[in-house]
């Protein structure tokens, strides 16, 4: 079983309220995440204890540059984000690297699965 893990300080509320339906991951993760996969959506620190919130199905997985992200991609990542610069700031905070609009990202669209 694979998981999409999120940091609780950034995403806890939007995940619990089901307002987040996309995750944008730095780099090409298309070998790891495939359309139709069932994953756990979890929150917690990178190498610490995590809490499973729910299971989800990956509806679509796309690889593109940050410059190619649509406003809808950005809003579904986090309703508080509006621009590609907002995404760059978020990714820089998570990954601790200098991120540019030319960086490749994987956009994973997911939907909750009721168990």
C-alpha positions as CSV (number, residue, x, y, z in Angstrom):
1,X,0.0,0.0,0.0
2,X,1.3,3.4,-0.9
3,X,0.6,6.7,1.0
4,X,0.3,10.3,0.2
5,X,1.7,11.9,3.4
6,X,1.2,15.6,4.2
7,X,2.6,17.7,6.9
8,X,-0.2,18.4,9.4
9,X,0.8,22.1,10.0
10,X,0.3,22.8,6.3
11,X,-2.5,20.6,5.3
12,X,-4.3,19.1,8.3
13,X,-7.5,21.3,8.1
14,X,-7.9,21.2,4.3
15,X,-7.5,17.4,4.2
16,X,-9.9,16.8,7.1
17,X,-12.5,19.1,5.4
18,X,-11.9,17.4,2.0
19,X,-11.0,20.7,0.4
20,X,-7.7,19.3,-1.0
21,X,-8.0,17.1,-4.0
22,X,-4.6,17.6,-5.7
23,X,-1.1,17.3,-4.5
24,X,1.9,18.8,-6.3
25,X,5.1,16.9,-5.7
26,X,8.5,18.1,-6.8
27,X,10.1,16.0,-9.6
28,X,8.7,13.3,-11.9
29,X,6.9,10.8,-9.6
30,X,5.0,9.1,-12.4
31,X,6.9,5.8,-11.7
32,X,5.6,5.9,-8.1
33,X,2.1,7.1,-8.5
34,X,-0.2,5.7,-11.2
35,X,-3.8,6.5,-12.2
36,X,-6.2,4.1,-10.5
37,X,-4.0,3.3,-7.5
38,X,-5.6,3.2,-4.0
39,X,-3.5,5.0,-1.4
40,X,-3.7,6.1,2.2
41,X,-3.9,9.8,2.8
42,X,-1.8,10.4,5.9
43,X,-0.6,13.4,7.9
44,X,2.5,13.6,10.1
45,X,6.2,14.4,10.1
46,X,8.5,13.1,7.4
47,X,10.2,10.4,9.5
48,X,7.8,10.3,12.4
49,X,4.4,8.9,13.4
50,X,1.7,9.4,10.9
51,X,-2.1,9.3,11.1
52,X,-4.2,7.8,8.4
53,X,-7.1,10.0,7.5
54,X,-8.7,8.0,4.7
55,X,-8.1,6.0,1.6
56,X,-8.2,7.6,-1.8
57,X,-8.0,6.7,-5.5
58,X,-5.6,8.5,-7.8
59,X,-7.8,9.8,-10.5
60,X,-5.0,11.3,-12.7
61,X,-1.3,11.7,-12.6
62,X,0.4,14.4,-14.7
63,X,4.0,15.6,-15.1
64,X,4.5,19.2,-16.0
65,X,6.5,22.3,-15.1
66,X,5.3,24.8,-12.5
67,X,4.9,27.3,-15.3
68,X,2.3,24.9,-16.9
69,X,0.1,24.6,-13.7
70,X,-3.4,25.8,-14.2
71,X,-5.2,28.1,-11.7
72,X,-7.5,25.1,-11.0
73,X,-4.5,22.8,-10.2
74,X,-3.2,25.5,-7.8
75,X,-6.6,26.0,-6.1
76,X,-7.2,22.2,-5.7
77,X,-3.7,21.9,-4.1
78,X,-4.6,24.5,-1.5
79,X,-7.6,26.9,-1.6
80,X,-5.4,29.6,-0.1
81,X,-2.9,29.5,-3.0
82,X,-3.6,31.6,-6.1
83,X,-0.5,31.9,-8.3
84,X,2.5,29.9,-9.5
85,X,4.6,32.0,-7.2
86,X,2.5,30.8,-4.3
87,X,3.2,27.2,-5.3
88,X,7.0,28.0,-5.6
89,X,6.9,29.4,-2.1
90,X,5.1,26.3,-0.8
91,X,7.4,23.9,-2.5
92,X,10.5,25.8,-1.3
93,X,9.2,25.6,2.3
94,X,8.6,21.9,2.0
95,X,11.7,20.8,0.1
96,X,14.1,23.6,1.3
97,X,15.4,24.2,-2.2
98,X,15.5,27.1,-4.6
99,X,12.5,26.3,-6.9
100,X,11.8,28.0,-10.2
101,X,8.9,28.0,-12.7
102,X,10.9,25.6,-14.9
103,X,11.1,22.8,-12.2
104,X,9.2,19.6,-13.1
105,X,6.4,18.6,-10.8
106,X,4.0,15.7,-10.6
107,X,0.3,16.7,-10.1
108,X,-1.7,13.9,-8.5
109,X,-5.5,14.3,-8.5
110,X,-7.2,12.1,-5.9
111,X,-10.6,11.4,-4.5
112,X,-11.6,10.0,-1.1
113,X,-12.8,6.4,-1.1
114,X,-15.5,5.6,1.4
115,X,-14.8,2.4,3.2
